Amino acid sequence: MMGLLALIAAPVSLALGDPGGDPYPPGDNIGYGNDGPGPALTHQLDVRKVLARQQAGAYWRRFSPFLSTLERDGGDDVASRAFISPVSGESATAGGWSLWLSGSPAHLRNRLNSARSKGHSLSSTIGLDKQISPMLTLGVGLDNAHSNIRTDYNNGRARTRTHGLGLFINYRFNDWLSLDLQGGYVHQRQKYRRRNFLGLSTGRRHSHGLGASAALNASTWLSSSVQLSGRLGLVGSFDKWRKHTERTPLGPAAHPGAKERLVQSVVEGGVAFWQEPLMPYFKAAHNYDLYRKGGVNASDRDDFTFTSGVFMFAPEGANGLSLGLSGSLVVGRAKQRHYIGALQVKWSW
């Protein structure tokens, strides 16, 4: 595909597990199986990783090669036909400012009998950025997310709230190649419950962490209406869960803190078709865990994401507005299937 590869910063894995007897396995599947404490179950539904993809996806859509190249110059003056400012090399916006809002719901499911679980998550991001020069854009983003996961194997449930604040940079080397950098602070609060033959156990805990990603983007027009793009990058997360006390049928149980680390690569390629004023597209990505401390079983290291969507540009008289809609299917090991939607609205002035 014209040598264009893509690495989507697919994110973080904040597992609930703690080696050495913590009564719940890694991942946001809380608790242990009906046989009592033991090794972490394999093929866990890694909710934090999915949430991080939702949040990172907001920044990827903001600087999508499909969106940015069409806004910048397009093919055969398609930008002018779409009433987008600028066209043919002008600066991106009159003042260089952009305000955007992204929302992303997801349905998560693991149908493996030994770790059957399902739930949902909702992630939102609001970003503000400024084009410093024709090549450089700087911005700040605020992320919020919520997940609610139920497990059948131990009648458990985990509710997690995530808040993040970070900075991001987009730098254009030339008309077809750009670099995205993003990083910041992430805080999580979690309430969980699980049940076994002894009865009900509940707990609350929280974490502090840092997340960062880097992605190299490339794009090229095959014609005035067909464009190829790709990303190649890395995503890292460094999180520390604080120690906490769990309420159990046998009395309070103290648990030490746990550190979680993940470095993941994503390689992505896509194709888009310009049909004024719409730009539908399709992308496929391979996500792979390069390094992990804590988290799911070592045999469950990768998955594939298939995304279809469309960018829609504002009609004449509403210059600077754009809308993005997409749906994704994440295909993992052991009957894991996640369905992720996304909506993004951007206004530039």
Disulfide bonds with the S-S distance in Angstrom:
none
